[in-house]
Amino acid sequence: MKRLLQLKKEMKKRKPDFLRQDAHKLKKLKKNWRKPKGLDSKMRRGLRGYRRSARIGFSTPRKTYGLNKDGLKGIVVKNLRDLESIKENNIIILSSTIGSKNRIEILKKIKEKNLKISNIKNVDDYIQKAEEIFNKKRETKRTKLQERKKTREETKKKAEAKKEEKSAEEKLEKEKKKTLEKPRSGKEGEFQ
């Protein structure tokens, strides 16, 4: 296997960058590879002085497909259950869609099991920094919630004070109306 990995490394050095035909001439063409298909295409015919086309001869050994430089197969981990199926000859690739809380839990589990991880260099430093950031976010959330509660309480108190003022004003108005009304005297046709 070491010999195949070394061969893969050497072949990758010799392999040219396969670019699309005329991608260097036309701005609208992207540089990613497309097979030339024109009837008169010099690149398709493989003439000297034109770019090389991708062919089977440039491929690396079949047994090294999907392996990294150390010969380990990368497995994408999205949750804690994915860690159970990982063996010694595998290397972990943490998914970018994992939230910070779950990422911390997964990294702690990886550290316990002494597994290798490819997209994080120093697990201890990463965990420490992530926990600090997570705790800061949590604190800011708490302070915001407390501020919201205070503002709600203040608005409730203001609303209650307004209601009390309105009710006091209404009572005064009713009393004024009663005093302004003339007392009724016994007239004919009215019941006393």
C-alpha positions as a Python dict, from the first residue, in 0.01 Angstrom:
ca = {
    (1, 'M'): (0, 0, 0),
    (2, 'K'): (286, 241, 79),
    (3, 'R'): (425, 180, -269),
    (4, 'L'): (88, 262, -426),
    (5, 'L'): (53, 580, -218),
    (6, 'Q'): (403, 689, -323),
    (7, 'L'): (315, 614, -686),
    (8, 'K'): (-5, 821, -651),
    (9, 'K'): (197, 1113, -513),
    (10, 'E'): (445, 1097, -805),
    (11, 'M'): (168, 1070, -1064),
    (12, 'K'): (-15, 1370, -920),
    (13, 'K'): (303, 1576, -958),
    (14, 'R'): (334, 1483, -1326),
    (15, 'K'): (-36, 1522, -1407),
    (16, 'P'): (-116, 1848, -1593),
    (17, 'D'): (-408, 2075, -1507),
    (18, 'F'): (-681, 1973, -1746),
    (19, 'L'): (-853, 2289, -1865),
    (20, 'R'): (-1136, 2338, -2109),
    (21, 'Q'): (-1047, 2410, -2469),
    (22, 'D'): (-1005, 2787, -2536),
    (23, 'A'): (-1085, 2871, -2170),
    (24, 'H'): (-776, 3094, -2168),
    (25, 'K'): (-906, 3286, -2471),
    (26, 'L'): (-1274, 3337, -2388),
    (27, 'K'): (-1378, 3500, -2064),
    (28, 'K'): (-1725, 3341, -2066),
    (29, 'L'): (-1583, 2987, -2055),
    (30, 'K'): (-1508, 2840, -1714),
    (31, 'K'): (-1176, 2665, -1665),
    (32, 'N'): (-1317, 2332, -1545),
    (33, 'W'): (-1261, 2037, -1776),
    (34, 'R'): (-1492, 1958, -2068),
    (35, 'K'): (-1409, 1705, -2336),
    (36, 'P'): (-1337, 1871, -2674),
    (37, 'K'): (-1587, 1745, -2931),
    (38, 'G'): (-1534, 1959, -3240),
    (39, 'L'): (-1476, 1786, -3572),
    (40, 'D'): (-1166, 1994, -3648),
    (41, 'S'): (-1051, 2031, -3287),
    (42, 'K'): (-671, 2008, -3265),
    (43, 'M'): (-693, 1936, -2893),
    (44, 'R'): (-926, 1640, -2954),
    (45, 'R'): (-690, 1502, -3213),
    (46, 'G'): (-395, 1537, -2972),
    (47, 'L'): (-171, 1748, -3195),
    (48, 'R'): (157, 1887, -3062),
    (49, 'G'): (140, 2231, -2907),
    (50, 'Y'): (-216, 2191, -2783),
    (51, 'R'): (-335, 2112, -2434),
    (52, 'R'): (-346, 1754, -2317),
    (53, 'S'): (-682, 1585, -2270),
    (54, 'A'): (-781, 1377, -1971),
    (55, 'R'): (-724, 1008, -2039),
    (56, 'I'): (-711, 686, -1838),
    (57, 'G'): (-330, 693, -1842),
    (58, 'F'): (-327, 986, -1600),
    (59, 'S'): (-532, 806, -1334),
    (60, 'T'): (-387, 699, -1000),
    (61, 'P'): (-391, 335, -883),
    (62, 'R'): (-745, 206, -827),
    (63, 'K'): (-672, 85, -473),
    (64, 'T'): (-578, 437, -362),
    (65, 'Y'): (-910, 594, -467),
    (66, 'G'): (-1073, 778, -176),
    (67, 'L'): (-763, 755, 45),
    (68, 'N'): (-568, 1047, 188),
    (69, 'K'): (-186, 1084, 194),
    (70, 'D'): (-155, 851, 493),
    (71, 'G'): (-367, 581, 329),
    (72, 'L'): (-673, 637, 548),
    (73, 'K'): (-1027, 649, 414),
    (74, 'G'): (-1219, 966, 505),
    (75, 'I'): (-1565, 930, 660),
    (76, 'V'): (-1796, 1229, 706),
    (77, 'V'): (-1940, 1251, 1057),
    (78, 'K'): (-2266, 1442, 1114),
    (79, 'N'): (-2369, 1315, 1459),
    (80, 'L'): (-2256, 1096, 1751),
    (81, 'R'): (-2410, 781, 1599),
    (82, 'D'): (-2176, 807, 1299),
    (83, 'L'): (-1875, 768, 1531),
    (84, 'E'): (-1977, 411, 1623),
    (85, 'S'): (-1905, 275, 1272),
    (86, 'I'): (-1552, 422, 1246),
    (87, 'K'): (-1258, 181, 1246),
    (88, 'E'): (-883, 228, 1291),
    (89, 'N'): (-807, 260, 919),
    (90, 'N'): (-1054, 550, 880),
    (91, 'I'): (-1010, 921, 935),
    (92, 'I'): (-1290, 1154, 1043),
    (93, 'I'): (-1409, 1451, 841),
    (94, 'L'): (-1646, 1670, 1045),
    (95, 'S'): (-1945, 1795, 848),
    (96, 'S'): (-1971, 2172, 810),
    (97, 'T'): (-2344, 2166, 891),
    (98, 'I'): (-2296, 2062, 1257),
    (99, 'G'): (-2388, 2323, 1518),
    (100, 'S'): (-2131, 2441, 1772),
    (101, 'K'): (-2290, 2256, 2066),
    (102, 'N'): (-2298, 1919, 1888),
    (103, 'R'): (-1953, 1980, 1739),
    (104, 'I'): (-1806, 2018, 2089),
    (105, 'E'): (-1971, 1692, 2204),
    (106, 'I'): (-1846, 1503, 1898),
    (107, 'L'): (-1490, 1634, 1940),
    (108, 'K'): (-1485, 1529, 2307),
    (109, 'K'): (-1595, 1179, 2206),
    (110, 'I'): (-1327, 1168, 1935),
    (111, 'K'): (-1065, 1269, 2188),
    (112, 'E'): (-1180, 991, 2426),
    (113, 'K'): (-1153, 726, 2155),
    (114, 'N'): (-818, 863, 2021),
    (115, 'L'): (-946, 879, 1663),
    (116, 'K'): (-783, 1080, 1386),
    (117, 'I'): (-954, 1386, 1239),
    (118, 'S'): (-859, 1557, 915),
    (119, 'N'): (-1021, 1902, 912),
    (120, 'I'): (-919, 2015, 1265),
    (121, 'K'): (-550, 2037, 1350),
    (122, 'N'): (-553, 2074, 1729),
    (123, 'V'): (-867, 1932, 1890),
    (124, 'D'): (-795, 2064, 2243),
    (125, 'D'): (-752, 2424, 2129),
    (126, 'Y'): (-1057, 2403, 1907),
    (127, 'I'): (-1277, 2270, 2190),
    (128, 'Q'): (-1155, 2542, 2426),
    (129, 'K'): (-1220, 2824, 2177),
    (130, 'A'): (-1558, 2683, 2074),
    (131, 'E'): (-1671, 2655, 2439),
    (132, 'E'): (-1566, 3015, 2507),
    (133, 'I'): (-1762, 3139, 2205),
    (134, 'F'): (-2060, 2923, 2299),
    (135, 'N'): (-2060, 3055, 2658),
    (136, 'K'): (-2035, 3418, 2538),
    (137, 'K'): (-2335, 3366, 2311),
    (138, 'R'): (-2529, 3206, 2595),
    (139, 'E'): (-2451, 3500, 2828),
    (140, 'T'): (-2554, 3759, 2570),
    (141, 'K'): (-2878, 3568, 2513),
    (142, 'R'): (-2950, 3568, 2887),
    (143, 'T'): (-2883, 3942, 2919),
    (144, 'K'): (-3110, 4014, 2622),
    (145, 'L'): (-3387, 3804, 2776),
    (146, 'Q'): (-3349, 3985, 3108),
    (147, 'E'): (-3367, 4322, 2933),
    (148, 'R'): (-3681, 4213, 2748),
    (149, 'K'): (-3842, 4103, 3077),
    (150, 'K'): (-3759, 4439, 3237),
    (151, 'T'): (-3906, 4633, 2945),
    (152, 'R'): (-4221, 4416, 2953),
    (153, 'E'): (-4263, 4476, 3326),
    (154, 'E'): (-4214, 4850, 3278),
    (155, 'T'): (-4472, 4862, 2999),
    (156, 'K'): (-4718, 4664, 3215),
    (157, 'K'): (-4667, 4907, 3504),
    (158, 'K'): (-4719, 5204, 3273),
    (159, 'A'): (-5035, 5048, 3130),
    (160, 'E'): (-5171, 4980, 3480),
    (161, 'A'): (-5095, 5336, 3587),
    (162, 'K'): (-5280, 5470, 3282),
    (163, 'K'): (-5579, 5248, 3359),
    (164, 'E'): (-5587, 5373, 3717),
    (165, 'E'): (-5569, 5735, 3599),
    (166, 'K'): (-5851, 5677, 3350),
    (167, 'S'): (-6069, 5510, 3610),
    (168, 'A'): (-6006, 5797, 3856),
    (169, 'E'): (-6092, 6051, 3586),
    (170, 'E'): (-6410, 5863, 3496),
    (171, 'K'): (-6519, 5859, 3864),
    (172, 'L'): (-6461, 6233, 3889),
    (173, 'E'): (-6661, 6293, 3572),
    (174, 'K'): (-6950, 6082, 3702),
    (175, 'E'): (-6951, 6272, 4032),
    (176, 'K'): (-6954, 6605, 3845),
    (177, 'K'): (-7247, 6491, 3634),
    (178, 'K'): (-7440, 6390, 3946),
    (179, 'T'): (-7380, 6724, 4113),
    (180, 'L'): (-7477, 6914, 3800),
    (181, 'E'): (-7806, 6731, 3763),
    (182, 'K'): (-8094, 6906, 3934),
    (183, 'P'): (-8278, 6721, 4204),
    (184, 'R'): (-8620, 6611, 4081),
    (185, 'S'): (-8922, 6747, 4244),
    (186, 'G'): (-9251, 6563, 4256),
    (187, 'K'): (-9436, 6661, 3940),
    (188, 'E'): (-9757, 6522, 3813),
    (189, 'G'): (-9732, 6199, 3627),
    (190, 'E'): (-9400, 6099, 3778),
    (191, 'F'): (-9361, 5828, 4029),
    (192, 'Q'): (-9183, 5898, 4353),
}
